[in-house]
Amino acid sequence: MGGMCDTALHAETKDEMMGAGMAHLEVAHPEMAESVKNMPKEDPMMVAWVEKFNADWETTPEDT
């Protein structure tokens, strides 16, 4: 998901992946989770991350 570690996450939908990513952050990187939760959705950094996440989701092949 473009974060600070290389933990593999799997999900069927973008929303599930976002949820899995946040759950991982809350357990493994609580300071980062708090920062993400407090960041306004309009923040340029958040907007850029969401745009990249969406593009990556669309172009990443499914596990076979």
MMTF fields as JSON, N, C-alpha, C and O atoms, coordinates in Angstrom:
{
  "mmtfVersion": "1.0.0",
  "mmtfProducer": "UNKNOWN",
  "numBonds": 255,
  "numAtoms": 256,
  "numGroups": 64,
  "numChains": 1,
  "numModels": 1,
  "chainsPerModel": [1],
  "groupsPerChain": [64],
  "chainIdList": ["A"],
  "bondAtomList": [4, 2, 8, 6, 12, 10, 16, 14, 20, 18, 24, 22, 28, 26, 32, 30, 36, 34, 40, 38, 44, 42, 48, 46, 52, 50, 56, 54, 60, 58, 64, 62, 68, 66, 72, 70, 76, 74, 80, 78, 84, 82, 88, 86, 92, 90, 96, 94, 100, 98, 104, 102, 108, 106, 112, 110, 116, 114, 120, 118, 124, 122, 128, 126, 132, 130, 136, 134, 140, 138, 144, 142, 148, 146, 152, 150, 156, 154, 160, 158, 164, 162, 168, 166, 172, 170, 176, 174, 180, 178, 184, 182, 188, 186, 192, 190, 196, 194, 200, 198, 204, 202, 208, 206, 212, 210, 216, 214, 220, 218, 224, 222, 228, 226, 232, 230, 236, 234, 240, 238, 244, 242, 248, 246, 252, 250],
  "bondOrderList": [1, 1, 1, 1, 1, 1, 1, 1, 1, 1, 1, 1, 1, 1, 1, 1, 1, 1, 1, 1, 1, 1, 1, 1, 1, 1, 1, 1, 1, 1, 1, 1, 1, 1, 1, 1, 1, 1, 1, 1, 1, 1, 1, 1, 1, 1, 1, 1, 1, 1, 1, 1, 1, 1, 1, 1, 1, 1, 1, 1, 1, 1, 1],
  "groupList": [{"groupName": "MET", "atomNameList": ["N", "CA", "C", "O"], "elementList": ["N", "C", "C", "O"], "formalChargeList": [0, 0, 0, 0], "bondAtomList": [1, 0, 2, 1, 3, 2], "bondOrderList": [1, 1, 2], "singleLetterCode": "M", "chemCompType": "L-PEPTIDE LINKING"}, {"groupName": "GLY", "atomNameList": ["N", "CA", "C", "O"], "elementList": ["N", "C", "C", "O"], "formalChargeList": [0, 0, 0, 0], "bondAtomList": [1, 0, 2, 1, 3, 2], "bondOrderList": [1, 1, 2], "singleLetterCode": "G", "chemCompType": "PEPTIDE LINKING"}, {"groupName": "CYS", "atomNameList": ["N", "CA", "C", "O"], "elementList": ["N", "C", "C", "O"], "formalChargeList": [0, 0, 0, 0], "bondAtomList": [1, 0, 2, 1, 3, 2], "bondOrderList": [1, 1, 2], "singleLetterCode": "C", "chemCompType": "L-PEPTIDE LINKING"}, {"groupName": "ASP", "atomNameList": ["N", "CA", "C", "O"], "elementList": ["N", "C", "C", "O"], "formalChargeList": [0, 0, 0, 0], "bondAtomList": [1, 0, 2, 1, 3, 2], "bondOrderList": [1, 1, 2], "singleLetterCode": "D", "chemCompType": "L-PEPTIDE LINKING"}, {"groupName": "THR", "atomNameList": ["N", "CA", "C", "O"], "elementList": ["N", "C", "C", "O"], "formalChargeList": [0, 0, 0, 0], "bondAtomList": [1, 0, 2, 1, 3, 2], "bondOrderList": [1, 1, 2], "singleLetterCode": "T", "chemCompType": "L-PEPTIDE LINKING"}, {"groupName": "ALA", "atomNameList": ["N", "CA", "C", "O"], "elementList": ["N", "C", "C", "O"], "formalChargeList": [0, 0, 0, 0], "bondAtomList": [1, 0, 2, 1, 3, 2], "bondOrderList": [1, 1, 2], "singleLetterCode": "A", "chemCompType": "L-PEPTIDE LINKING"}, {"groupName": "LEU", "atomNameList": ["N", "CA", "C", "O"], "elementList": ["N", "C", "C", "O"], "formalChargeList": [0, 0, 0, 0], "bondAtomList": [1, 0, 2, 1, 3, 2], "bondOrderList": [1, 1, 2], "singleLetterCode": "L", "chemCompType": "L-PEPTIDE LINKING"}, {"groupName": "HIS", "atomNameList": ["N", "CA", "C", "O"], "elementList": ["N", "C", "C", "O"], "formalChargeList": [0, 0, 0, 0], "bondAtomList": [1, 0, 2, 1, 3, 2], "bondOrderList": [1, 1, 2], "singleLetterCode": "H", "chemCompType": "L-PEPTIDE LINKING"}, {"groupName": "GLU", "atomNameList": ["N", "CA", "C", "O"], "elementList": ["N", "C", "C", "O"], "formalChargeList": [0, 0, 0, 0], "bondAtomList": [1, 0, 2, 1, 3, 2], "bondOrderList": [1, 1, 2], "singleLetterCode": "E", "chemCompType": "L-PEPTIDE LINKING"}, {"groupName": "LYS", "atomNameList": ["N", "CA", "C", "O"], "elementList": ["N", "C", "C", "O"], "formalChargeList": [0, 0, 0, 0], "bondAtomList": [1, 0, 2, 1, 3, 2], "bondOrderList": [1, 1, 2], "singleLetterCode": "K", "chemCompType": "L-PEPTIDE LINKING"}, {"groupName": "VAL", "atomNameList": ["N", "CA", "C", "O"], "elementList": ["N", "C", "C", "O"], "formalChargeList": [0, 0, 0, 0], "bondAtomList": [1, 0, 2, 1, 3, 2], "bondOrderList": [1, 1, 2], "singleLetterCode": "V", "chemCompType": "L-PEPTIDE LINKING"}, {"groupName": "PRO", "atomNameList": ["N", "CA", "C", "O"], "elementList": ["N", "C", "C", "O"], "formalChargeList": [0, 0, 0, 0], "bondAtomList": [1, 0, 2, 1, 3, 2], "bondOrderList": [1, 1, 2], "singleLetterCode": "P", "chemCompType": "L-PEPTIDE LINKING"}, {"groupName": "SER", "atomNameList": ["N", "CA", "C", "O"], "elementList": ["N", "C", "C", "O"], "formalChargeList": [0, 0, 0, 0], "bondAtomList": [1, 0, 2, 1, 3, 2], "bondOrderList": [1, 1, 2], "singleLetterCode": "S", "chemCompType": "L-PEPTIDE LINKING"}, {"groupName": "ASN", "atomNameList": ["N", "CA", "C", "O"], "elementList": ["N", "C", "C", "O"], "formalChargeList": [0, 0, 0, 0], "bondAtomList": [1, 0, 2, 1, 3, 2], "bondOrderList": [1, 1, 2], "singleLetterCode": "N", "chemCompType": "L-PEPTIDE LINKING"}, {"groupName": "TRP", "atomNameList": ["N", "CA", "C", "O"], "elementList": ["N", "C", "C", "O"], "formalChargeList": [0, 0, 0, 0], "bondAtomList": [1, 0, 2, 1, 3, 2], "bondOrderList": [1, 1, 2], "singleLetterCode": "W", "chemCompType": "L-PEPTIDE LINKING"}, {"groupName": "PHE", "atomNameList": ["N", "CA", "C", "O"], "elementList": ["N", "C", "C", "O"], "formalChargeList": [0, 0, 0, 0], "bondAtomList": [1, 0, 2, 1, 3, 2], "bondOrderList": [1, 1, 2], "singleLetterCode": "F", "chemCompType": "L-PEPTIDE LINKING"}],
  "groupTypeList": [0, 1, 1, 0, 2, 3, 4, 5, 6, 7, 5, 8, 4, 9, 3, 8, 0, 0, 1, 5, 1, 0, 5, 7, 6, 8, 10, 5, 7, 11, 8, 0, 5, 8, 12, 10, 9, 13, 0, 11, 9, 8, 3, 11, 0, 0, 10, 5, 14, 10, 8, 9, 15, 13, 5, 3, 14, 8, 4, 4, 11, 8, 3, 4],
  "groupIdList": [1, 2, 3, 4, 5, 6, 7, 8, 9, 10, 11, 12, 13, 14, 15, 16, 17, 18, 19, 20, 21, 22, 23, 24, 25, 26, 27, 28, 29, 30, 31, 32, 33, 34, 35, 36, 37, 38, 39, 40, 41, 42, 43, 44, 45, 46, 47, 48, 49, 50, 51, 52, 53, 54, 55, 56, 57, 58, 59, 60, 61, 62, 63, 64],
  "secStructList": [7, 7, 1, 1, 1, 7, 7, 7, 7, 7, 7, 1, 1, 2, 2, 2, 2, 2, 2, 2, 2, 2, 2, 2, 2, 2, 2, 2, 7, 2, 2, 2, 2, 2, 2, 2, 2, 2, 1, 7, 6, 6, 1, 2, 2, 2, 2, 2, 2, 2, 2, 2, 2, 2, 2, 2, 2, 2, 2, 1, 7, 7, 7, 7],
  "xCoordList": [0.821, 0.0, 0.859, 0.35, 2.122, 2.975, 3.331, 3.559, 3.38, 3.647, 5.082, 5.989, 5.26, 6.592, 7.157, 8.307, 6.395, 6.923, 6.42, 5.617, 6.891, 6.532, 5.597, 5.614, 4.785, 3.82, 2.82, 2.259, 2.598, 1.651, 0.229, -0.062, -0.639, -2.055, -2.844, -2.446, -3.969, -4.799, -6.249, -6.702, -6.98, -8.382, -9.055, -8.394, -10.364, -11.15, -11.531, -11.707, -11.657, -12.084, -11.157, -10.403, -11.227, -10.433, -10.798, -9.919, -12.093, -12.513, -11.971, -11.537, -12.0, -11.435, -9.936, -9.412, -9.251, -7.81, -7.524, -6.601, -8.305, -8.128, -8.329, -7.56, -9.361, -9.62, -8.496, -8.084, -8.0, -6.892, -5.641, -4.899, -5.414, -4.257, -4.344, -3.357, -5.525, -5.688, -5.575, -4.97, -6.154, -6.043, -4.575, -4.14, -3.82, -2.392, -1.671, -0.872, -1.957, -1.32, -1.602, -0.701, -2.864, -3.243, -2.47, -2.146, -2.176, -1.468, 0.047, 0.727, 0.566, 2.017, 2.663, 3.84, 1.902, 2.456, 1.448, 0.939, 1.161, 0.096, 0.31, -0.659, 1.552, 1.796, 1.378, 0.768, 1.712, 1.33, -0.188, -0.769, -0.833, -2.292, -2.939, -3.887, -2.443, -2.994, -2.807, -3.708, -1.644, -1.37, -2.326, -2.855, -2.548, -3.456, -4.878, -5.567, -5.318, -6.678, -6.892, -7.99, -5.841, -5.963, -5.748, -5.999, -5.291, -5.003, -6.307, -7.077, -6.558, -7.757, -7.707, -6.645, -8.863, -8.932, -8.493, -8.08, -8.577, -8.186, -6.696, -6.202, -5.98, -4.545, -3.882, -4.137, -3.036, -2.406, -1.679, -1.673, -1.08, -0.393, -1.39, -1.124, -2.536, -3.571, -4.2, -4.441, -4.463, -5.045, -4.11, -4.556, -2.826, -1.847, -1.781, -1.703, -1.812, -1.756, -2.977, -2.847, -4.168, -5.397, -5.385, -5.784, -4.934, -4.865, -3.917, -4.227, -2.766, -1.805, -2.376, -2.246, -2.997, -3.602, -4.634, -4.634, -5.512, -6.547, -5.944, -6.392, -4.949, -4.293, -3.6, -3.702, -2.894, -2.207, -3.206, -2.957, -4.335, -5.354, -5.84, -5.996, -6.074, -6.622, -5.619, -6.024, -4.335, -3.329, -2.61, -1.8, -2.889, -2.237, -2.997, -4.207, -2.292, -2.984, -3.472, -2.873, -4.564, -5.072, -4.133, -3.453, -4.099, -3.309, -3.882, -5.097, -3.013, -3.494, -3.206, -3.54],
  "yCoordList": [-1.205, 0.0, 1.26, 2.373, 1.074, 2.249, 2.806, 4.007, 1.959, 2.423, 2.217, 2.074, 2.206, 2.163, 0.752, 0.605, -0.285, -1.64, -2.453, -1.971, -3.671, -4.483, -5.637, -6.666, -5.484, -6.5, -6.68, -5.703, -7.91, -8.203, -8.197, -8.833, -7.476, -7.439, -7.933, -7.709, -8.608, -9.134, -8.753, -8.744, -8.433, -8.071, -8.269, -8.316, -8.381, -8.546, -7.206, -7.116, -6.172, -4.863, -3.764, -3.966, -2.595, -1.449, -1.084, -0.79, -1.101, -0.746, -1.726, -1.327, -3.022, -4.017, -3.794, -3.937, -3.444, -3.206, -1.987, -2.008, -0.934, 0.253, -0.125, 0.296, -0.918, -1.354, -2.215, -2.054, -3.134, -3.994, -3.161, -3.421, -2.162, -1.3, -0.511, -0.388, 0.028, 0.8, -0.105, 0.274, -1.305, -2.242, -2.591, -2.666, -2.802, -3.091, -1.906, -2.086, -0.694, 0.495, 0.604, 0.882, 0.382, 0.534, -0.428, -0.088, -1.625, -2.613, -2.422, -2.384, -2.303, -2.311, -0.93, -0.799, 0.089, 1.447, 2.465, 3.296, 2.404, 3.241, 4.743, 5.489, 5.192, 6.629, 7.063, 8.118, 6.24, 6.546, 6.488, 7.322, 5.52, 5.406, 6.675, 7.19, 7.17, 8.393, 9.575, 10.399, 9.656, 10.724, 10.658, 11.682, 9.456, 9.281, 9.668, 10.361, 9.23, 9.539, 11.04, 11.543, 11.757, 13.198, 14.043, 15.248, 13.44, 14.193, 14.471, 13.546, 15.718, 16.024, 15.328, 15.223, 14.857, 14.173, 15.074, 14.579, 16.398, 17.349, 17.666, 18.345, 17.183, 17.44, 16.917, 15.781, 17.725, 17.294, 15.95, 15.172, 15.682, 14.407, 13.243, 12.201, 13.42, 12.39, 12.207, 11.078, 13.302, 13.235, 12.46, 11.591, 12.773, 12.089, 10.604, 9.769, 10.262, 8.853, 8.098, 6.994, 8.692, 8.028, 7.842, 6.789, 8.85, 8.725, 7.604, 6.826, 7.516, 6.45, 5.088, 4.124, 5.0, 3.748, 3.271, 2.1, 4.165, 3.793, 3.326, 2.329, 4.025, 3.636, 2.289, 1.432, 2.101, 0.834, -0.32, -1.409, -0.077, -1.126, -1.585, -2.781, -0.638, -0.974, -1.725, -2.483, -1.54, -2.148, -3.344, -3.988, -3.65, -4.783, -6.061, -6.141, -7.061, -8.305, -9.034, -8.926, -9.772, -10.572, -11.741, -12.21, -12.204, -13.404, -14.578, -14.7, -15.421, -16.609, -17.862, -18.953],
  "zCoordList": [0.0, 0.0, 0.0, 0.135, -0.148, -0.212, 1.146, 1.287, 2.132, 3.482, 3.909, 3.089, 5.217, 5.802, 5.946, 6.36, 5.62, 5.697, 4.514, 3.714, 4.411, 3.255, 3.601, 2.924, 4.637, 5.007, 3.871, 3.376, 3.461, 2.389, 2.94, 3.953, 2.264, 2.618, 1.413, 0.27, 1.67, 0.595, 0.857, 2.002, -0.228, -0.111, -1.463, -2.5, -1.434, -2.659, -3.285, -4.5, -2.465, -2.972, -2.457, -1.506, -3.102, -2.637, -1.205, -0.395, -0.888, 0.47, 1.5, 2.581, 1.155, 2.068, 2.251, 3.356, 1.168, 1.258, 2.128, 2.942, 1.962, 2.814, 4.282, 5.146, 4.558, 5.927, 6.479, 7.628, 5.648, 6.077, 6.338, 7.286, 5.496, 5.686, 6.973, 7.698, 7.265, 8.499, 9.716, 10.718, 9.636, 10.759, 11.01, 12.159, 9.943, 10.089, 10.734, 11.652, 10.25, 10.832, 12.321, 13.113, 12.7, 14.107, 15.01, 16.148, 14.505, 15.317, 15.242, 16.267, 14.021, 13.828, 13.861, 14.194, 13.52, 13.421, 13.972, 13.22, 15.271, 15.836, 15.659, 15.519, 15.663, 15.488, 14.084, 13.91, 13.081, 11.705, 11.552, 10.857, 12.188, 12.119, 12.657, 12.064, 13.754, 14.339, 13.396, 13.241, 12.771, 11.814, 10.629, 10.195, 10.106, 8.967, 9.371, 8.622, 10.539, 11.005, 11.165, 10.926, 11.572, 11.808, 10.566, 10.592, 9.48, 8.258, 7.503, 7.247, 7.149, 6.37, 5.009, 4.395, 4.546, 3.257, 2.109, 1.061, 2.294, 1.252, 1.26, 0.36, 2.265, 2.349, 1.078, 0.679, 0.434, -0.826, -0.718, -1.672, 0.41, 0.597, 0.586, -0.014, 1.248, 1.29, -0.094, -0.522, -0.782, -2.123, -3.054, -3.804, -3.005, -3.858, -3.519, -4.421, -2.223, -1.829, -2.347, -2.877, -2.196, -2.634, -4.151, -4.647, -4.884, -6.338, -6.743, -7.645, -6.087, -6.398, -6.004, -6.759, -4.847, -4.404, -5.417, -5.798, -5.855, -6.815, -8.135, -8.7, -8.623, -9.872, -9.718, -10.595, -8.601, -8.354, -8.25, -8.767, -7.581, -7.422, -8.792, -9.038, -9.668, -10.995, -11.859, -12.741, -11.634, -12.513, -11.889, -12.556, -10.628, -9.974, -10.318, -10.101, -10.853, -11.184, -9.929, -8.859, -10.083, -8.979, -8.726, -9.638, -7.494, -7.176, -7.953, -8.109, -8.428, -9.158, -8.404, -8.868]
}
